[in-house]
Each structure stands twice: as structure tokens, then as C-alpha cells.
Amino acid sequence: MKLSRAEQETIIRFDESDPVAYAYTASRRVFNAMTKAGLKPVTTEQHGWFFEVPRNTVRLKPGRRSIFVGGTERPSGLATER
């Protein structure tokens, strides 16, 4: 059964006590982007995939600004933007 566009959601969840952020996606486009970036799903379901990433790597990027919403510590291994 094919999912509707509204059902092809992506949810990212984290809290302040856990250093891991959990991402679920039912979107093939988001799944492809995450796996292309080197992430591997920890669980696969019939209509979606679950990923775990370090919480401090979660960011929003409105325009040219990056806001690391997962924490204030700088993620290791990420280049600084210029």
C-alpha cells in the first residue's frame, strides 16, 4: 500500500537528558538523503525507517544561519561555516 503525501512524514525527537536524537521518516526522499549522508537506519518498518544521531548535530538552517537546536556544544567533525 502506497502512503499519501501527508503520511510521508518525518519526525525528529530529542530531550535534554539523552545525548541521542531519534528520527523517524516515512519519506523515501528523506531516507535517501540520510543514507547518502552515511546514516544507517537502526530499525525498518513496513512504511518507514528509524535513525539515531547525536543530539548536538540536529540543526535548523533558516537562511544562512545555523541553529544547533540539539545543544550548544559544537558537534565534533563538522566544518565551521564561513
MOPAC internal coordinates of N, CA, C and O (Angstrom, degrees):
PM7 1SCF
backbone

  N    0.0000 0     0.00 0     0.00 0    0    0    0
  C    1.4473 1     0.00 0     0.00 0    1    0    0
  C    1.5304 1   109.46 1     0.00 0    2    1    0
  O    1.2310 1   120.24 1   -50.24 1    3    2    1
  N    1.3010 1   117.14 1   129.76 1    3    2    1
  C    1.4523 1   122.66 1  -179.50 1    5    3    2
  C    1.5304 1   109.85 1   -84.99 1    6    5    3
  O    1.2310 1   120.94 1   -40.38 1    7    6    5
  N    1.3285 1   115.80 1   139.62 1    7    6    5
  C    1.4615 1   120.86 1   178.76 1    9    7    6
  C    1.5169 1   110.38 1   -82.37 1   10    9    7
  O    1.2310 1   121.08 1   -32.99 1   11   10    9
  N    1.3422 1   115.53 1   147.01 1   11   10    9
  C    1.4673 1   119.72 1   174.16 1   13   11   10
  C    1.5282 1   108.20 1   -71.97 1   14   13   11
  O    1.2310 1   120.05 1   -14.60 1   15   14   13
  N    1.3131 1   117.51 1   165.40 1   15   14   13
  C    1.4680 1   121.16 1   179.30 1   17   15   14
  C    1.5264 1   110.78 1   -60.21 1   18   17   15
  O    1.2310 1   120.11 1   143.33 1   19   18   17
  N    1.3325 1   117.39 1   -36.67 1   19   18   17
  C    1.4650 1   120.62 1   179.23 1   21   19   18
  C    1.5299 1   111.55 1   -67.42 1   22   21   19
  O    1.2310 1   120.14 1   150.33 1   23   22   21
  N    1.3076 1   117.34 1   -29.67 1   23   22   21
  C    1.4622 1   121.65 1  -179.98 1   25   23   22
  C    1.5291 1   112.56 1   -80.80 1   26   25   23
  O    1.2310 1   119.98 1   166.02 1   27   26   25
  N    1.3110 1   117.65 1   -13.98 1   27   26   25
  C    1.4657 1   121.78 1  -179.44 1   29   27   26
  C    1.5319 1   109.25 1   -84.91 1   30   29   27
  O    1.2310 1   121.60 1  -115.55 1   31   30   29
  N    1.3325 1   114.53 1    64.45 1   31   30   29
  C    1.4586 1   121.44 1  -173.67 1   33   31   30
  C    1.5197 1   111.85 1   -92.26 1   34   33   31
  O    1.2310 1   121.42 1   -17.21 1   35   34   33
  N    1.3337 1   114.89 1   162.79 1   35   34   33
  C    1.4536 1   122.58 1   172.78 1   37   35   34
  C    1.5193 1   107.28 1  -131.31 1   38   37   35
  O    1.2310 1   120.97 1   -50.36 1   39   38   37
  N    1.3261 1   115.75 1   129.64 1   39   38   37
  C    1.4587 1   121.33 1  -178.03 1   41   39   38
  C    1.5213 1   108.05 1  -125.60 1   42   41   39
  O    1.2310 1   120.59 1   -50.10 1   43   42   41
  N    1.3307 1   116.48 1   129.90 1   43   42   41
  C    1.4600 1   122.09 1   176.02 1   45   43   42
  C    1.5231 1   106.71 1  -117.17 1   46   45   43
  O    1.2310 1   120.77 1   -54.57 1   47   46   45
  N    1.3459 1   116.14 1   125.43 1   47   46   45
  C    1.4548 1   121.15 1  -176.68 1   49   47   46
  C    1.5205 1   110.23 1  -129.05 1   50   49   47
  O    1.2310 1   121.47 1   -45.47 1   51   50   49
  N    1.3373 1   114.79 1   134.53 1   51   50   49
  C    1.4581 1   120.06 1   173.06 1   53   51   50
  C    1.5139 1   108.07 1  -153.91 1   54   53   51
  O    1.2310 1   121.08 1   -20.02 1   55   54   53
  N    1.3294 1   115.54 1   159.98 1   55   54   53
  C    1.4583 1   120.48 1   174.23 1   57   55   54
  C    1.5193 1   108.55 1  -133.59 1   58   57   55
  O    1.2310 1   120.67 1    -7.40 1   59   58   57
  N    1.3066 1   116.33 1   172.60 1   59   58   57
  C    1.4611 1   120.63 1  -173.61 1   61   59   58
  C    1.5268 1   113.50 1   -75.40 1   62   61   59
  O    1.2310 1   119.48 1   166.35 1   63   62   61
  N    1.3325 1   118.59 1   -13.65 1   63   62   61
  C    1.4619 1   119.96 1  -176.97 1   65   63   62
  C    1.5284 1   113.77 1   -93.54 1   66   65   63
  O    1.2310 1   119.70 1   164.81 1   67   66   65
  N    1.3124 1   118.18 1   -15.19 1   67   66   65
  C    1.4662 1   122.01 1  -174.97 1   69   67   66
  C    1.5271 1   109.49 1  -114.15 1   70   69   67
  O    1.2310 1   119.10 1   -49.90 1   71   70   69
  N    1.3278 1   119.33 1   130.10 1   71   70   69
  C    1.4637 1   120.70 1   179.93 1   73   71   70
  C    1.5300 1   113.59 1   -76.60 1   74   73   71
  O    1.2310 1   120.19 1  -178.36 1   75   74   73
  N    1.3277 1   117.24 1     1.64 1   75   74   73
  C    1.4592 1   121.72 1  -177.99 1   77   75   74
  C    1.5309 1   109.78 1  -110.56 1   78   77   75
  O    1.2310 1   120.74 1   -40.81 1   79   78   77
  N    1.3309 1   116.19 1   139.19 1   79   78   77
  C    1.4625 1   122.30 1   171.51 1   81   79   78
  C    1.5188 1   107.50 1  -104.73 1   82   81   79
  O    1.2310 1   120.69 1   -37.41 1   83   82   81
  N    1.3204 1   116.30 1   142.59 1   83   82   81
  C    1.4578 1   122.23 1  -177.19 1   85   83   82
  C    1.5230 1   108.79 1  -111.73 1   86   85   83
  O    1.2310 1   120.62 1   -49.80 1   87   86   85
  N    1.3064 1   116.41 1   130.20 1   87   86   85
  C    1.4657 1   120.81 1  -179.99 1   89   87   86
  C    1.5245 1   108.66 1  -122.94 1   90   89   87
  O    1.2310 1   121.47 1   -45.99 1   91   90   89
  N    1.3204 1   114.79 1   134.01 1   91   90   89
  C    1.4623 1   121.64 1   173.61 1   93   91   90
  C    1.5144 1   106.93 1  -120.11 1   94   93   91
  O    1.2310 1   120.25 1   -44.40 1   95   94   93
  N    1.3017 1   117.13 1   135.60 1   95   94   93
  C    1.4605 1   119.84 1   174.33 1   97   95   94
  C    1.5182 1   110.61 1  -138.57 1   98   97   95
  O    1.2310 1   121.57 1   -39.63 1   99   98   97
  N    1.3196 1   114.60 1   140.37 1   99   98   97
  C    1.4594 1   122.17 1   172.07 1  101   99   98
  C    1.5263 1   109.01 1  -111.24 1  102  101   99
  O    1.2310 1   121.02 1  -169.97 1  103  102  101
  N    1.3269 1   115.66 1    10.03 1  103  102  101
  C    1.4652 1   122.28 1  -179.21 1  105  103  102
  C    1.5210 1   110.11 1   -97.24 1  106  105  103
  O    1.2310 1   120.03 1   -58.57 1  107  106  105
  N    1.2928 1   117.54 1   121.43 1  107  106  105
  C    1.4613 1   122.24 1   177.37 1  109  107  106
  C    1.5291 1   109.99 1   -61.73 1  110  109  107
  O    1.2310 1   119.75 1   143.18 1  111  110  109
  N    1.3314 1   118.09 1   -36.82 1  111  110  109
  C    1.4650 1   122.25 1  -179.91 1  113  111  110
  C    1.5354 1   110.50 1   -63.04 1  114  113  111
  O    1.2310 1   120.26 1   133.84 1  115  114  113
  N    1.3289 1   117.11 1   -46.16 1  115  114  113
  C    1.4631 1   120.55 1   179.29 1  117  115  114
  C    1.5290 1   110.61 1   -68.42 1  118  117  115
  O    1.2310 1   120.17 1   139.06 1  119  118  117
  N    1.3229 1   117.27 1   -40.94 1  119  118  117
  C    1.4616 1   121.37 1   176.49 1  121  119  118
  C    1.5254 1   110.19 1   -56.88 1  122  121  119
  O    1.2310 1   119.99 1   132.66 1  123  122  121
  N    1.3246 1   117.62 1   -47.34 1  123  122  121
  C    1.4714 1   121.40 1   179.80 1  125  123  122
  C    1.5208 1   111.36 1   -61.25 1  126  125  123
  O    1.2310 1   120.12 1   138.15 1  127  126  125
  N    1.3392 1   117.38 1   -41.85 1  127  126  125
  C    1.4643 1   120.86 1   179.83 1  129  127  126
  C    1.5263 1   110.97 1   -65.18 1  130  129  127
  O    1.2310 1   120.16 1   139.19 1  131  130  129
  N    1.3222 1   117.30 1   -40.81 1  131  130  129
  C    1.4621 1   120.97 1  -178.88 1  133  131  130
  C    1.5289 1   111.46 1   -68.93 1  134  133  131
  O    1.2310 1   120.20 1   138.69 1  135  134  133
  N    1.3201 1   117.22 1   -41.31 1  135  134  133
  C    1.4612 1   119.46 1   179.34 1  137  135  134
  C    1.5327 1   111.35 1   -71.88 1  138  137  135
  O    1.2310 1   120.46 1   146.79 1  139  138  137
  N    1.3250 1   116.72 1   -33.21 1  139  138  137
  C    1.4627 1   120.26 1   176.32 1  141  139  138
  C    1.5280 1   110.70 1   -64.66 1  142  141  139
  O    1.2310 1   120.75 1   149.42 1  143  142  141
  N    1.3521 1   116.17 1   -30.58 1  143  142  141
  C    1.4570 1   121.06 1   177.96 1  145  143  142
  C    1.5267 1   112.10 1   -80.20 1  146  145  143
  O    1.2310 1   120.38 1  -179.30 1  147  146  145
  N    1.3207 1   116.88 1     0.70 1  147  146  145
  C    1.4524 1   120.47 1   175.81 1  149  147  146
  C    1.5178 1   115.25 1    99.48 1  150  149  147
  O    1.2310 1   119.89 1  -178.49 1  151  150  149
  N    1.3242 1   117.81 1     1.51 1  151  150  149
  C    1.4615 1   120.66 1   178.59 1  153  151  150
  C    1.5176 1   110.13 1   -82.14 1  154  153  151
  O    1.2310 1   121.14 1   -33.68 1  155  154  153
  N    1.3217 1   115.43 1   146.32 1  155  154  153
  C    1.4618 1   120.55 1   177.51 1  157  155  154
  C    1.5137 1   108.46 1  -120.74 1  158  157  155
  O    1.2310 1   120.05 1   -44.08 1  159  158  157
  N    1.3229 1   117.52 1   135.92 1  159  158  157
  C    1.4652 1   118.48 1   178.80 1  161  159  158
  C    1.5284 1   110.65 1   -66.25 1  162  161  159
  O    1.2310 1   121.27 1   -37.93 1  163  162  161
  N    1.3439 1   115.18 1   142.07 1  163  162  161
  C    1.4617 1   119.38 1   177.40 1  165  163  162
  C    1.5299 1   110.49 1   -88.38 1  166  165  163
  O    1.2310 1   120.50 1   156.20 1  167  166  165
  N    1.3210 1   116.66 1   -23.80 1  167  166  165
  C    1.4616 1   122.46 1   177.89 1  169  167  166
  C    1.5163 1   108.38 1  -145.27 1  170  169  167
  O    1.2310 1   120.97 1   -36.49 1  171  170  169
  N    1.3188 1   115.75 1   143.51 1  171  170  169
  C    1.4532 1   121.64 1   175.93 1  173  171  170
  C    1.5200 1   108.42 1  -123.58 1  174  173  171
  O    1.2310 1   120.94 1   -44.97 1  175  174  173
  N    1.3201 1   115.82 1   135.03 1  175  174  173
  C    1.4581 1   121.44 1   174.89 1  177  175  174
  C    1.5178 1   108.42 1  -116.78 1  178  177  175
  O    1.2310 1   120.87 1    -0.89 1  179  178  177
  N    1.3165 1   115.94 1   179.11 1  179  178  177
  C    1.4596 1   120.13 1  -177.50 1  181  179  178
  C    1.5282 1   111.93 1   -58.15 1  182  181  179
  O    1.2310 1   120.29 1   140.24 1  183  182  181
  N    1.3268 1   117.05 1   -39.76 1  183  182  181
  C    1.4703 1   119.88 1  -175.68 1  185  183  182
  C    1.5193 1   113.68 1  -120.84 1  186  185  183
  O    1.2310 1   119.07 1  -161.73 1  187  186  185
  N    1.3332 1   119.38 1    18.27 1  187  186  185
  C    1.4538 1   118.05 1  -179.34 1  189  187  186
  C    1.5115 1   113.50 1  -171.95 1  190  189  187
  O    1.2310 1   121.52 1    -3.58 1  191  190  189
  N    1.3309 1   114.69 1   176.42 1  191  190  189
  C    1.4539 1   123.21 1  -176.30 1  193  191  190
  C    1.5206 1   109.33 1  -133.89 1  194  193  191
  O    1.2310 1   120.59 1   -34.32 1  195  194  193
  N    1.3224 1   116.47 1   145.68 1  195  194  193
  C    1.4533 1   122.90 1   176.42 1  197  195  194
  C    1.5250 1   108.97 1  -113.41 1  198  197  195
  O    1.2310 1   121.06 1   -44.83 1  199  198  197
  N    1.3255 1   115.58 1   135.17 1  199  198  197
  C    1.4594 1   122.61 1   179.06 1  201  199  198
  C    1.5223 1   109.01 1  -125.20 1  202  201  199
  O    1.2310 1   120.65 1   -24.23 1  203  202  201
  N    1.3346 1   116.37 1   155.77 1  203  202  201
  C    1.4526 1   122.49 1   170.89 1  205  203  202
  C    1.5166 1   107.59 1  -125.65 1  206  205  203
  O    1.2310 1   120.79 1   -46.02 1  207  206  205
  N    1.3368 1   116.09 1   133.98 1  207  206  205
  C    1.4632 1   121.63 1   179.15 1  209  207  206
  C    1.5299 1   108.39 1  -137.05 1  210  209  207
  O    1.2310 1   119.85 1   -23.45 1  211  210  209
  N    1.3267 1   117.89 1   156.55 1  211  210  209
  C    1.4637 1   119.23 1   174.91 1  213  211  210
  C    1.5399 1   109.66 1   -59.74 1  214  213  211
  O    1.2310 1   121.01 1   -47.39 1  215  214  213
  N    1.3202 1   115.68 1   132.61 1  215  214  213
  C    1.4675 1   120.38 1  -177.04 1  217  215  214
  C    1.5282 1   112.04 1   -56.66 1  218  217  215
  O    1.2310 1   119.94 1   142.49 1  219  218  217
  N    1.3428 1   117.72 1   -37.51 1  219  218  217
  C    1.4635 1   119.50 1  -175.82 1  221  219  218
  C    1.5301 1   113.39 1   -73.08 1  222  221  219
  O    1.2310 1   119.51 1   179.29 1  223  222  221
  N    1.3375 1   118.54 1    -0.71 1  223  222  221
  C    1.4688 1   120.42 1   175.75 1  225  223  222
  C    1.5263 1   112.56 1   -96.01 1  226  225  223
  O    1.2310 1   120.07 1   174.98 1  227  226  225
  N    1.3303 1   117.47 1    -5.02 1  227  226  225
  C    1.4626 1   120.87 1  -179.55 1  229  227  226
  C    1.5269 1   108.31 1   -77.67 1  230  229  227
  O    1.2310 1   121.01 1   -55.42 1  231  230  229
  N    1.3250 1   115.67 1   124.58 1  231  230  229
  C    1.4629 1   118.66 1  -179.54 1  233  231  230
  C    1.5131 1   111.10 1  -142.11 1  234  233  231
  O    1.2310 1   121.68 1   -24.34 1  235  234  233
  N    1.3113 1   114.39 1   155.66 1  235  234  233
  C    1.4642 1   122.78 1   170.23 1  237  235  234
  C    1.5129 1   106.04 1  -108.95 1  238  237  235
  O    1.2310 1   120.74 1   -34.46 1  239  238  237
  N    1.3019 1   116.19 1   145.54 1  239  238  237
  C    1.4569 1   118.95 1  -176.78 1  241  239  238
  C    1.5246 1   110.10 1  -131.15 1  242  241  239
  O    1.2310 1   120.51 1  -103.74 1  243  242  241
  N    1.3388 1   116.63 1    76.26 1  243  242  241
  C    1.4601 1   118.75 1   175.45 1  245  243  242
  C    1.5307 1   109.79 1   -77.92 1  246  245  243
  O    1.2310 1   120.61 1   -68.79 1  247  246  245
  N    1.2971 1   116.44 1   111.21 1  247  246  245
  C    1.4653 1   120.12 1  -177.63 1  249  247  246
  C    1.5118 1   110.95 1    68.55 1  250  249  247
  O    1.2310 1   120.37 1    50.85 1  251  250  249
  N    1.3314 1   116.90 1  -129.15 1  251  250  249
  C    1.4638 1   121.32 1  -178.22 1  253  251  250
  C    1.5270 1   113.26 1   -92.50 1  254  253  251
  O    1.2310 1   120.28 1   170.10 1  255  254  253
  N    1.3265 1   117.08 1    -9.90 1  255  254  253
  C    1.4661 1   120.61 1  -178.94 1  257  255  254
  C    1.5173 1   111.09 1   -83.56 1  258  257  255
  O    1.2310 1   120.38 1   -36.55 1  259  258  257
  N    1.3135 1   116.87 1   143.45 1  259  258  257
  C    1.4593 1   122.39 1   171.51 1  261  259  258
  C    1.5134 1   108.03 1  -112.98 1  262  261  259
  O    1.2310 1   120.91 1   -52.11 1  263  262  261
  N    1.3145 1   115.87 1   127.89 1  263  262  261
  C    1.4498 1   121.29 1   178.12 1  265  263  262
  C    1.5233 1   106.66 1  -116.50 1  266  265  263
  O    1.2310 1   120.59 1   -68.28 1  267  266  265
  N    1.3280 1   116.48 1   111.72 1  267  266  265
  C    1.4593 1   120.75 1   178.49 1  269  267  266
  C    1.5297 1   107.44 1   -81.37 1  270  269  267
  O    1.2310 1   120.86 1   -87.26 1  271  270  269
  N    1.3117 1   115.95 1    92.74 1  271  270  269
  C    1.4618 1   121.25 1  -175.20 1  273  271  270
  C    1.5200 1   112.32 1   -75.40 1  274  273  271
  O    1.2310 1   119.88 1   164.34 1  275  274  273
  N    1.3180 1   117.83 1   -15.66 1  275  274  273
  C    1.4546 1   121.34 1  -178.72 1  277  275  274
  C    1.5106 1   114.26 1   -84.29 1  278  277  275
  O    1.2310 1   119.66 1   172.64 1  279  278  277
  N    1.3116 1   118.26 1    -7.36 1  279  278  277
  C    1.4553 1   120.58 1   179.73 1  281  279  278
  C    1.5092 1   111.27 1   160.26 1  282  281  279
  O    1.2310 1   121.44 1   -16.87 1  283  282  281
  N    1.3122 1   114.85 1   163.13 1  283  282  281
  C    1.4611 1   119.42 1  -176.81 1  285  283  282
  C    1.5195 1   113.09 1   -89.32 1  286  285  283
  O    1.2310 1   120.13 1   160.70 1  287  286  285
  N    1.3318 1   117.36 1   -19.30 1  287  286  285
  C    1.4547 1   119.11 1   179.60 1  289  287  286
  C    1.5277 1   109.50 1   -69.72 1  290  289  287
  O    1.2310 1   120.79 1   -38.37 1  291  290  289
  N    1.3048 1   116.09 1   141.63 1  291  290  289
  C    1.4613 1   121.30 1  -178.12 1  293  291  290
  C    1.5281 1   109.42 1   -73.52 1  294  293  291
  O    1.2310 1   119.90 1   -52.59 1  295  294  293
  N    1.3146 1   117.80 1   127.41 1  295  294  293
  C    1.4638 1   119.73 1   178.62 1  297  295  294
  C    1.5200 1   111.22 1   -61.89 1  298  297  295
  O    1.2310 1   119.99 1   -46.09 1  299  298  297
  N    1.3100 1   117.62 1   133.91 1  299  298  297
  C    1.4603 1   120.25 1   179.59 1  301  299  298
  C    1.5289 1   109.42 1   -73.53 1  302  301  299
  O    1.2310 1   120.96 1   -35.19 1  303  302  301
  N    1.2980 1   115.77 1   144.81 1  303  302  301
  C    1.4554 1   120.67 1   176.40 1  305  303  302
  C    1.5160 1   114.31 1    86.65 1  306  305  303
  O    1.2310 1   119.41 1   177.53 1  307  306  305
  N    1.3404 1   118.73 1    -2.47 1  307  306  305
  C    1.4620 1   120.23 1   178.28 1  309  307  306
  C    1.5164 1   109.81 1   -98.82 1  310  309  307
  O    1.2310 1   120.56 1   -45.33 1  311  310  309
  N    1.2912 1   116.53 1   134.67 1  311  310  309
  C    1.4543 1   121.27 1   177.71 1  313  311  310
  C    1.5172 1   109.46 1   -72.32 1  314  313  311
  O    1.2310 1   120.49 1   -31.30 1  315  314  313
  N    1.3032 1   116.66 1   148.70 1  315  314  313
  C    1.4502 1   120.40 1   176.40 1  317  315  314
  C    1.5213 1   108.95 1   -80.09 1  318  317  315
  O    1.2310 1   121.24 1   -33.29 1  319  318  317
  N    1.3291 1   115.24 1   146.71 1  319  318  317
  C    1.4725 1   119.28 1  -179.75 1  321  319  318
  C    1.5095 1   109.94 1   -84.85 1  322  321  319
  O    1.2310 1   120.81 1   -31.24 1  323  322  321
  N    1.2942 1   116.05 1   148.76 1  323  322  321
  C    1.4779 1   120.89 1   178.25 1  325  323  322
  C    1.4934 1   109.51 1  -121.63 1  326  325  323
  O    1.2310 1   120.10 1   180.00 1  327  326  325

